[in-house]
């Protein structure tokens, strides 16, 4: 199983048991590790996913990009921009 398949499977199960926030925030932390900073709007988009195939598609796409804008094509939030600049962590 690939990393994206594992994350999608785990995320799908978290969503099924009523914890989409755990999935989205866990994915946010994983993406931050690779230098991709999700905005609150992006986190909400991941929290709204329910279909297992759709979850896997978006997770695979998220793990293959260099910036959050490449995932959904949106502008980064001010928080995501500050995080990317290193301004929120210290």
Phi, psi and omega in degrees: 000138179279167178301316181295323178293320178295314180296317180296317179297313179297316179298317179300316180293322177296319179296317180300325181269007173094023180233058179297334178294323178296318178298307185296318180287327174294318177295320178301317179294319179296318180290324177300324177302326179264010175088015178253122185250113180278139174279169177300323179296319178294320178299317178298323178297317178294324179293336182273354180289143178228333183276131184300318180294319179295318178300313181298319179302310184290326177294314179300317179296316181299321182285350183253004184255169178253348177211155181298330181298333180285342181285298184252355181076023182259167176281146178289146177285163176303324178294314179297322178294319179294320177298316180297328180275357179083017186275344183261341185270357180171000000 
